[in-house]
Amino acid sequence: MHTFDLSLEHITKIEGNASLDVSVKDNKVTDVKFKTVEYKRFFTEAMKGKPIGAMPAHLARICGTCSNAHIMCSIEACENALLIEPSEQTKILRALTMHGLIIRDHALHLYLFSLPDIYNKDSFLDLDENNKEEHDLLHDGFDIKAAGNFLATLIAGRSVHATYPTIGGFLHFPDKEGIEEAIKKLKNVRQGVLRLIKIFYEAPFYFDRETNFMALVPEKNFGYLNGQILTSKGEKYGEDKFREHLERIVLPYSQASAYQYKGESYMVGALARINLAKNLLHSKTKKSIVDILKIFPSTNIFHNNLAQAIEILHSIDESIDLLEDNSFSPEPAIKKPFRETVGVGVIEAPRGTLYHKISIDNAGIVKEGEVIVPTGQNQVNIEQDIGRLVQNLLPDTPKDKIAFEIEKLIRAYDPCMSCAAHFLKVCWNEE
């Protein structure tokens, strides 16, 4: 197997559709193309001519699984354009909305997509109910995801395509009974999350990757909605300066835009966030996993899974505090007059930093917009890592083993294309 082409037409157990072409000649990887095959749906073009108030619901439809992240980012961009400062209650409700999303989305990825690799299973549902450890994992997975869904539904109306958040506030507010039930569910799954963290801490997978890490980091508490953009090089940028450090590059074989930072690849996501801000995690979270946190900052890409598990724990601990320490009462959404301007929103979606930019006229009609998603930012990193991985496996590794190791690495990045999964089809053309 000295010269061959490897094509993965459908990469399994990721969010959406992607394909991969790898070319090897004389035992050297000569080309890698990681292709997003269903991304370009012209959402930013469709923004034009619409009223600003329609933007959050419109842009939520970019993605089914992380739609609430797009809603939060779009609202922030619109509020910055209109000079709206949300109330303290609104800020708390938005933080809880993001915590619900993080818990649900990370649980989906870790249990259904990544955990089967550790247990040498094709599917999460292949875990054995009669095995105590696997039985607990099955129930943990569904219970943790359900707790995140319940929190998101209570606070935001739905766990996807939320209906309560709006520009300037919320349209509905949680009741006492719902809050008590949410606290109960979150407390009940905490031990299961600790089991999950231990599993990914002890997972036998390793791929070292020296790269730039980038994330939106708050000043005080670990979170997903505010702060400055920090890099592992020690640089800081204001949210509105994102275009000064992100360089868009065109990949003619992919429907998604890719990005570099100062001419180099970089990584966003849970690993970047924990690497850059582990000291800001909830005090109870840090106390529970003090020894595990010592491995960060980490350059092992598979620790992105561990970082996601840690974020679930943080979101549970902080959500319990926010729900126990606050009461919520109806308040009107803040409104401001329209003006011709530009607004930028930057948040941390489950898979990394998400950017929304909106330009409106003095009637509040959108003139143009821009959306930069996490997977597009990670694309160059993923391609380079696949090339290194395949090179390391040559020349003696069987074809099916190479394909599996590639998929496992891609899953560690938790890329999000849209919302579908397919069985793997591998085509080999050998010379």
NUBA-859036 format. One record per residue (C-alpha): residue in three letters; x, y, z. Coordinates in steps of 0.25 Angstrom, whole numbers, padded with zeros to 4 digits, always signed. Layout:
N
AlaXYZ...
END
This chain:
431
Met+0000+0000+0000His+0010+0010-0005Thr+0002+0019-0013Phe-0013+0020-0012Asp-0025+0030-0010Leu-0035+0029+0002Ser-0049+0035+0001Leu-0058+0035+0013Glu-0071+0039+0006His-0079+0040+0019Ile-0072+0042+0032Thr-0080+0035+0044Lys-0084+0040+0057Ile-0082+0055+0055Glu-0093+0066+0054Gly-0096+0066+0039Asn-0090+0063+0026Ala-0075+0063+0022Ser-0066+0055+0013Leu-0051+0053+0013Asp-0041+0051+0002Val-0026+0047+0005Ser-0016+0044-0005Val-0003+0036-0002Lys+0009+0034-0012Asp+0021+0026-0009Asn+0017+0025+0006Lys+0016+0040+0007Val+0003+0048+0009Thr+0002+0058-0002Asp-0012+0064-0001Val-0024+0064+0010Lys-0037+0070+0007Phe-0047+0071+0018Lys-0060+0075+0011Thr-0073+0081+0017Val-0083+0077+0007Glu-0096+0083+0011Tyr-0092+0097+0017Lys-0095+0108+0007Arg-0110+0111+0009Phe-0108+0126+0007Phe-0113+0130+0021Thr-0105+0143+0020Glu-0111+0147+0007Ala-0125+0144+0012Met-0123+0154+0023Lys-0123+0165+0014Gly-0136+0173+0013Lys-0141+0167+0026Pro-0145+0175+0039Ile-0135+0174+0050Gly-0145+0167+0059Ala-0146+0155+0050Met-0131+0152+0051Pro-0130+0143+0063Ala-0141+0133+0058His-0135+0134+0044Leu-0121+0131+0047Ala-0125+0120+0057Arg-0129+0112+0045Ile-0114+0111+0041Cys-0113+0099+0051Gly-0123+0090+0058Thr-0114+0085+0069Cys-0107+0098+0073Ser-0119+0107+0069Asn-0120+0114+0082Ala-0105+0118+0081His-0108+0126+0068Ile-0120+0132+0075Met-0112+0137+0086Cys-0101+0142+0077Ser-0111+0149+0067Ile-0118+0156+0079Glu-0104+0161+0084Ala-0101+0167+0070Cys-0115+0173+0069Glu-0114+0179+0083Asn-0100+0185+0081Ala-0105+0191+0068Leu-0117+0198+0075Leu-0109+0201+0088Ile-0117+0192+0097Glu-0112+0188+0110Pro-0119+0176+0115Ser-0124+0176+0130Glu-0117+0167+0140Gln-0129+0157+0140Thr-0128+0156+0125Lys-0113+0153+0126Ile-0116+0142+0136Leu-0126+0136+0128Arg-0117+0136+0116Ala-0106+0130+0124Leu-0116+0119+0128Thr-0120+0117+0113Met-0106+0115+0109His-0103+0105+0121Gly-0115+0097+0116Leu-0110+0096+0102Ile-0096+0092+0107Ile-0101+0081+0116Arg-0110+0075+0105Asp-0101+0077+0093His-0088+0072+0100Ala-0096+0060+0105Leu-0100+0057+0091His-0086+0057+0086Leu-0079+0050+0097Tyr-0089+0039+0099Leu-0095+0036+0086Phe-0083+0040+0077Ser-0070+0038+0085Leu-0072+0028+0096Pro-0074+0016+0087Asp-0060+0018+0082Ile-0055+0016+0096Tyr-0063+0003+0098Asn-0061-0002+0084Lys-0075-0001+0080Asp-0082+0004+0067Ser-0093+0011+0075Phe-0096+0016+0088Leu-0108+0007+0088Asp-0099-0005+0087Leu-0095-0003+0102Asp-0099-0015+0110Glu-0111-0013+0120Asn-0106-0025+0127Asn-0092-0020+0130Lys-0093-0010+0142Glu-0083+0000+0137Glu-0090+0000+0123His-0104+0000+0129Asp-0100+0013+0137Leu-0094+0020+0125Leu-0107+0017+0117His-0115+0023+0127Asp-0106+0035+0130Gly-0105+0039+0116Phe-0120+0040+0115Asp-0122+0046+0128Ile-0112+0057+0126Lys-0117+0060+0113Ala-0131+0061+0118Ala-0126+0070+0129Gly-0120+0080+0119Asn-0133+0079+0111Phe-0142+0082+0123Leu-0133+0094+0127Ala-0133+0100+0113Thr-0148+0098+0111Leu-0151+0104+0124Ile-0143+0116+0122Ala-0143+0118+0107Gly-0156+0111+0103Arg-0150+0100+0095Ser-0136+0093+0095Val-0135+0096+0080His-0140+0108+0073Ala-0144+0115+0086Thr-0156+0124+0086Tyr-0154+0132+0099Pro-0141+0140+0096Thr-0143+0153+0089Ile-0135+0166+0086Gly-0136+0174+0099Gly-0140+0162+0108Phe-0149+0150+0109Leu-0164+0148+0106His-0166+0138+0117Phe-0161+0135+0130Pro-0159+0122+0138Asp-0168+0118+0150Lys-0165+0113+0163Glu-0169+0099+0161Gly-0161+0098+0148Ile-0148+0104+0155Glu-0149+0094+0167Glu-0151+0082+0157Ala-0139+0087+0149Ile-0130+0088+0161Lys-0134+0074+0165Lys-0131+0069+0151Leu-0117+0076+0151Lys-0113+0071+0165Asn-0118+0056+0161Val-0108+0055+0149Arg-0096+0062+0155Gln-0090+0049+0160Gly-0092+0043+0146Val-0084+0055+0140Leu-0073+0052+0149Arg-0073+0037+0144Leu-0072+0043+0130Ile-0060+0052+0133Lys-0053+0040+0139Ile-0055+0032+0126Phe-0050+0042+0117Tyr-0038+0046+0126Glu-0034+0031+0126Ala-0037+0029+0111Pro-0026+0022+0104Phe-0026+0032+0091Tyr-0015+0042+0089Phe-0011+0051+0078Asp-0002+0063+0081Arg-0004+0076+0074Glu+0004+0088+0076Thr-0006+0099+0071Asn-0012+0113+0074Phe-0024+0113+0083Met-0034+0124+0083Ala-0047+0126+0091Leu-0056+0137+0097Val-0051+0138+0112Pro-0059+0146+0122Glu-0052+0154+0133Lys-0058+0147+0145Asn-0067+0134+0144Phe-0065+0124+0133Gly-0076+0126+0123Tyr-0080+0127+0108Leu-0086+0140+0106Asn-0076+0152+0109Gly-0062+0155+0110Gln-0050+0157+0101Ile-0044+0148+0090Leu-0031+0142+0096Thr-0021+0134+0089Ser-0010+0124+0094Lys+0000+0134+0089Gly-0005+0143+0100Glu-0012+0153+0091Lys-0025+0160+0094Tyr-0036+0166+0085Gly-0049+0173+0087Glu-0061+0166+0081Asp-0063+0176+0070Lys-0048+0174+0066Phe-0050+0160+0061Arg-0048+0164+0046Glu-0034+0169+0050His-0029+0155+0054Leu-0037+0145+0046Glu-0033+0143+0032Arg-0043+0136+0022Ile-0037+0126+0012Val-0045+0119+0001Leu-0045+0104+0000Pro-0051+0102-0014Tyr-0054+0087-0011Ser-0063+0091+0002Gln-0076+0098+0003Ala-0071+0104+0016Ser-0061+0116+0018Ala-0048+0113+0026Tyr-0040+0123+0034Gln-0026+0125+0039Tyr-0020+0134+0050Lys-0008+0141+0046Gly-0006+0131+0034Glu-0006+0119+0043Ser-0017+0109+0047Tyr-0024+0110+0060Met-0034+0103+0069Val-0046+0107+0076Gly-0056+0099+0085Ala-0056+0093+0099Leu-0041+0090+0099Ala-0038+0104+0096Arg-0047+0110+0106Ile-0042+0101+0117Asn-0027+0103+0113Leu-0029+0118+0114Ala-0039+0119+0125Lys-0039+0107+0135Asn-0036+0116+0146Leu-0050+0123+0144Leu-0058+0110+0146His-0068+0109+0157Ser-0061+0106+0170Lys-0069+0094+0173Thr-0065+0088+0159Lys-0050+0091+0162Lys-0051+0085+0175Ser-0057+0072+0170Ile-0047+0070+0159Val-0035+0077+0164Asp-0025+0066+0160Ile-0031+0065+0146Leu-0030+0080+0143Lys-0015+0079+0145Ile-0013+0073+0131Phe-0018+0087+0125Pro-0013+0094+0117Ser-0013+0081+0108Thr-0009+0079+0093Asn-0015+0066+0092Ile-0027+0068+0083Phe-0035+0056+0089His-0035+0065+0102Asn-0046+0073+0095Asn-0055+0062+0099Leu-0050+0063+0114Ala-0052+0078+0113Gln-0066+0077+0108Ala-0069+0067+0120Ile-0063+0077+0130Glu-0072+0088+0124Ile-0084+0080+0126Leu-0080+0079+0141His-0078+0094+0141Ser-0091+0097+0135Ile-0098+0089+0145Asp-0091+0095+0157Glu-0094+0109+0152Ser-0108+0107+0148Ile-0112+0101+0161Asp-0106+0114+0168Leu-0113+0123+0158Leu-0126+0116+0160Glu-0125+0115+0175Asp-0120+0130+0177Asn-0129+0137+0168Ser-0144+0139+0166Phe-0150+0144+0153Ser-0162+0153+0150Pro-0168+0158+0137Glu-0161+0170+0131Pro-0163+0177+0117Ala-0152+0176+0107Ile-0144+0188+0105Lys-0146+0195+0092Lys-0137+0206+0085Pro-0140+0214+0072Phe-0133+0209+0060Arg-0121+0215+0054Glu-0111+0213+0043Thr-0100+0205+0049Val-0093+0192+0050Gly-0094+0182+0062Val-0085+0170+0065Gly-0088+0158+0074Val-0078+0148+0079Ile-0081+0136+0088Glu-0076+0123+0091Ala-0084+0112+0084Pro-0083+0098+0089Arg-0072+0095+0078Gly-0065+0109+0079Thr-0065+0123+0076Leu-0077+0128+0068Tyr-0077+0142+0061His-0089+0149+0056Lys-0089+0163+0049Ile-0101+0171+0045Ser-0102+0184+0037Ile-0115+0192+0037Asp-0121+0205+0032Asn-0128+0215+0040Ala-0142+0208+0038Gly-0136+0195+0044Ile-0135+0188+0031Val-0123+0179+0029Lys-0113+0183+0018Glu-0103+0172+0020Gly-0098+0162+0030Glu-0087+0152+0033Val-0086+0139+0041Ile-0074+0131+0045Val-0076+0117+0051Pro-0066+0109+0059Thr-0065+0097+0050Gly-0060+0107+0039Gln-0049+0112+0048Asn-0045+0098+0052Gln-0045+0093+0037Val-0030+0095+0034Asn-0026+0089+0047Ile-0034+0077+0045Glu-0028+0075+0031Gln-0014+0077+0036Asp-0016+0067+0047Ile-0022+0056+0038Gly-0009+0057+0029Arg+0000+0055+0041Leu-0009+0044+0046Val-0009+0036+0033Gln+0006+0039+0031Asn+0009+0033+0045Leu+0000+0020+0042Leu+0008+0018+0029Pro+0012+0008+0023Asp+0007-0004+0031Thr-0007+0000+0036Pro-0019-0007+0030Lys-0028+0001+0022Asp-0040+0000+0031Lys-0031+0003+0043Ile-0027+0016+0036Ala-0041+0020+0033Phe-0045+0018+0047Glu-0034+0025+0053Ile-0037+0037+0044Glu-0052+0037+0048Lys-0048+0036+0063Leu-0039+0048+0062Ile-0050+0056+0054Arg-0060+0053+0065Ala-0051+0058+0075Tyr-0052+0072+0069Asp-0067+0070+0069Pro-0070+0077+0056Cys-0084+0082+0053Met-0088+0082+0038Ser-0103+0081+0039Cys-0111+0070+0046Ala-0110+0057+0040Ala-0101+0044+0042His-0098+0033+0032Phe-0092+0020+0031Leu-0077+0020+0026Lys-0074+0017+0012Val-0059+0016+0009Cys-0055+0016-0006Trp-0040+0011-0009Asn-0033+0014-0022Glu-0019+0008-0022Glu-0008+0008-0031
END
